[in-house]
Amino acid sequence: MKVRMNQPDVNAVNQDFTRYDQVEKSHTYRLAESDADEFDTDYRIQTFDFGQYLHGNAADRQRFAGEFGAAVQEIGFSILTNHGVDKSLYDEIHERTEDLFTTTAMEDKMRFRAARHGSVSQGYFPIRETSDIHPDLVEGWVWCRRAFDMPQERKAPFDPAEYWPDAKYEPVFRQLATAHEKLFQPITQARFQGLGIDPHLYDEKLTGTNFGMRLNYYPPLGEDEDRSGAGRLLGHEDVDLFTILPAARVSGLQVWNHMSKKWVRLDAPEGSLIINTGDYMQRITNDRLPSTSHRVGKPADGSHRDTARISFPMAVYVWENEVLDVLPGLGQPKYEPIKAITFHTKSTSKFYGDAYAVDSPLEENA
């Protein structure tokens, strides 16, 4: 049975939930934006031409990795252009996401109400129910690898009706999953190379690995919601290795700058990819690559009152039985080895309740 920790609180801060963190997070921030928040208008999150790494020679790749790695170590976020995914795919996914949320009856949505499968809470999240700790003004839907007709181990033939309210959606969103999966290894290789370690350490782990594709639909805010103090999406850190986020059409993404102790509004170029580090990566890199806090707030131009916001991030995981261990060459380990399912579910139980956590010993084979 799910154990609810508390009633959602619009005034909550991250330090209220530090007992669930599996990596060091010493700073304090309010989960939803408030009038007291300060914004760093001078800081710019760096944009990189990923084609230099994908198609360049050895010198190009080394130069890119050094610059990319330095930026990620500084703030945990970066922006990639020339990544090889056609912008037209993102345009189609945007339209199909809007269609999915606005034309699917609530009764059909609730047939897929989110529940844990493996490490990840998969399925539909109603508005204000993204987590137990905050009344976020967003609808969400999460699919992992098993929801797609992709190469993987299966005990039965693939049936899209198990995961999708209409089978027509699966092949469309599978295109996005397939396109982004091609980037899992090169992004990781560039990060590892930037740290001066073997870039291929995770190649095998990221071959046919699990992921979480999340679709977010932020409806326009009415006057009461606008004044409620609730955020569009609470401040948090992603639990994964990293997240691939195509630039949204509507602003709202805010990133915590731990140097200035202020928020940075991130508006990435159209067609670009926002890449941010998650807790898995912070753990295995011995805190060298920080899992940076971020949230979705109200656009400075006030467009949240009449315009829906749509985003479709993809979280990159490893399979549940993989062990997260500090990588060689990164100093004395600050963290003990831990199985991915234990790390993941203990971290995210702050969102879903204490009963969500799974303790799987290292020697146990699930």
N, C-alpha and C positions, 0 to 999 in steps of 0.2 A: 504493500500500500504506500502511496506517495505521502510523505510527511511535509506539510507546508510549514515553512520556517517562520514567516511573519506576513502581515498584511503589507502589500506594496506601499512604499513611502516615497513621495516625490522629493523629500529632503534628504534621502539616504546618501551616504558617502561610501567610497570603496573600502575604507578602513573598517567599516562595520562588518565586513565579510572576509577579512584577511585570513581567518582560520582555514579557509578553503584553498588558499593559494599554494601552489606547488613549486613556485619560483619566487625569488625576491621581488617585492613590490612595495617600496617604502614610502612612496609619495601619497598624497591625499587629494582627492578631487570629488566634487559633487556629481552624482550620476546623471542628473539632468541639468541643463544650463539654467542659469539664474542671472538676474540683473547685476549680481556681484562678480560675475566672471570677468576675467581680463583676457583680451585677445592680443596675440602677437602679430601685428600687421606687417612687420618687417621680414619675418622669417619666411623663406621659400623652400618647400620640399623639392628636392632635386629631381629633374627629368633626365632620363638616359636613353640613348639610342641603342636598343637591345640588338639591333642588327649587327653591331660591331662585335658582339659576342657570338651570335648565332652563325655569322658568315665571315667573320674576320680571320686573319692569320693569328699565329701564336702571340705575337706582340700586341695585336689589337685586343685579343682576349685577356691578356694579362693586364693591360692598361684599364680595360673596362672593369675587370674584377676588382682591381685596387680601388678605383673611384666609387664603384657601386658598393663595395664592402665598407668603405669609409662612411658613406652616407647612411647605410643601414645601421652601422654601429652608433652613429650619432643620434638618430631619432627613430629607427625601426621602420620608417616609411620611405618609399621611393616611387617614381612614376616611370613607366617604360613605354616608349614609342617604338615603331618599326619591329613589332613583336611577331608579325606573321599572321595575325588573325584579322580577317577582313571586317571592316567597320559595318558592312551590310549585315553581317551575322548579328552584331549587337543591336542594330536597328530592329531586326526581326524578333530577337529575343525580348526586346523592350515591348513591342506590340503584343506578342504572345503572352507575356507576363500580365500585362494590363487586362487582356482578354480572359485569362485564367481566373483572376481575382474578381473581376467585375461581372462575369457571366455565369460563374459556377454558383449554384444555389448553396446556401449555408448548410443545408442538410447533407449535400454531397461533400462539402468541405469537411464536415465533422466526422464523416465516415473514415477519414484519414487523420484523425486527431493525433498529434505527435506523441510518441512513446519511445523509450530507449530500445535500440537494437544494437547490440555490441556496445560501442562506446558512445554512440551519437543518438541524440533525440531526433527522430526522423518523423516527418509528417507535417500536418497543418497546425499553425499557431494562430488562434483568433486574436483580434486586436485587444490590446491591454493584457495579453496573456503570453507574451514572449518569455517571461520569466516570473518567478514568484516574488522577486524583490523590487519590481518597478512596473508601473502601469504604462508600458510603451504604446505609443499611438501608431502602431504598425501591424499589419498582417504579415505572417511569414509562412514559408513552406520549404521544408528541407528534404532533399533526396540524396541518398548515398549511392554507391556503385551498384548495389543490388537492384535499384529501381530502373536501371538502364540495360538495354540489350547490348552489352559490351562483353568482351572476353573476361571471364571470371569463372571460378568454381561454382557450380550449381548442382543441387540435388534433384531439381525438377525443371522442366522447360520454362523459359521466361514467359510470364503473363503480365502485361502492362496493367491489367485491371486490378492487380494487387496493390498498385502504387499510385495510379493516376485516375482522376475523375473522368477523364476521356482519353482513350488510347491515342488520339491524334497528337497529344502533346509530347509523348515520349520521344519520337524520332526528331522532333524539332529541338528539344532541349538536349538530346543526346549529341547533336552537332556541337553545342557549346562545350559539353563535357569532353568530347573527343579533341576539340581544338585546344582547350586549355591543358589537357593531359600531356600534350606534346611539349608543354613548357615546364612541367614539373622538374624534370632532370636538369635542363640547362639553367634554370633559375637557381636551383640548389647548388649546382656546380660552380656557378659564378660566385655565390655567397661563400662557399667553402674555399675557393681559390683566393678570394679576397682576404680570408683569414690566414692564408699561408698554409693550409692543410690540403690533403689529397681531395681534389674536387669530385672524385668518383665514389666516395665512401658510402653514399646513400643510393647509388644507381640501382642496385638490386632491390632495396626496400621500396623504391619508387616505381618499380616496374609492375604495372597492374595493381597499384595500391588503392586504398579506399580514399574517398573524398566526400565532402559535403557541399552540394550545390544548394544555396539558399536563395529563394526569390523573396524580395521584400516589396510590399505595396503600402506606401504611406498615403492615405487619403488626405484631401484638403482638410484643414482644421477649422471647425466651427468656432464661434466666438467663445463659448464656454470652455472648449478644449484648449483654445489658445491661452486662456487665462488660468488653466488648471495647475500649471507648474509641471505637468508631465512632459517628458521629452519624447521625441519621435523614436529614438532608440537609445537606451541607457548607455552610459559610459562603461567600457569594458575593455578587456584584452582578449584577443582570440586565443584559443587553446591549442591551435594547430602548429604545423611547421611554418607555414605562411599562407596568406590569403591572396587570391587573384581577384581583383575587383575592377571590372570595366567602368570607366568614368561615367557618372550619372548625368542625365540631362538637367536635373534640378539640384541646386546646391544644398548643403546641409552637413557634410562630413566635417567633423572637427577632430583635430589630433592634438594630444597633449605634448607640449614641448617641455621636457624635464629640465632643460637648461634655464629657460626664462620663467618657468612655472606659470605659463599662460597657454591658452588654446590657440591653435592655428587653424584657420579655415582653409580647407583643401579643395580647390576647384581645378581638376586635372583637364588637360586638353581633350577634346572630343576624339573618341576612338582609342585613347591611351588606356593603359592598365595601371592601376594603383596596386602596389605590392607591399604588404606589411607583415612583419614578423609576429609569430605566435609563441605561446608558452613552450611547446615542444622544442622549438628552435632555441629559445633562451636557455632551456635546460641542457640541451646537448652541446651548446657552445659555451657553457660555463659562464653565462651572463654576458658574453661578448656581443651578442645580437639581442637587443632588448625587445620584449613584447610590449609594444607601445599602446597606451590607453587612447581610445577614440570613442566617439559617439556621433549620433545624428541629431542635430538641433535644427532650429528654424533658420532658413536663409535670411541673410541680411536684407534682401530686397522685399521681404514680406510675401513672397510667392506661395508660401505654405498655406495661405488662406484660401487660395482658389486653384491650386495646381497639385495634382498627385505627384509623388516622388516614387520612382521605381529603381531598384538596384538588384543585381544578381551576382553576389560574391561566390567564389568557390574556395572552400577551405581544404588544404592539402594535409592529409593524415598519413600515418602508417597503420598497418593492420594491428588489431588489438593485442596480439601475442608478441609483437615486437618489443624489444627492450630499449628504453630511452636511457642511454649512457653518455656521459661526457666524452666528446670526441678526443682522440689522441692528439697531442701537440698543443693543447690549450690550457696548460698549467694544471696545478693540483685541483682535482675535481671538488667542487663545492657541493655536489649532489650525488647521492647514491643511485645506482641503477634501479630502474622501476619499470614495470610492465606498462605498456601504453594504456591499456584499459583501466588500470588503477589510477594512473596519473590523470587521464582524461576525465573519468567520472568523479573523482574526488574534487577536481577543479570545478567542474560544471554543476556539481550538486548544490552550489550556492544559488544557482538559477532554478533548479528543479526539485530541491528538497533533499534532505540527508539520506533518504532511502535510495537515492539514485546511485550512490557511490558503490563501486565494486572493488573488493580487495582480492586481487589475484596474485598469489606468490610467484616469484620468479621461476621457481622450479616446477610450477604447475603448468600442464599443457591443457588448454581449454579445447 
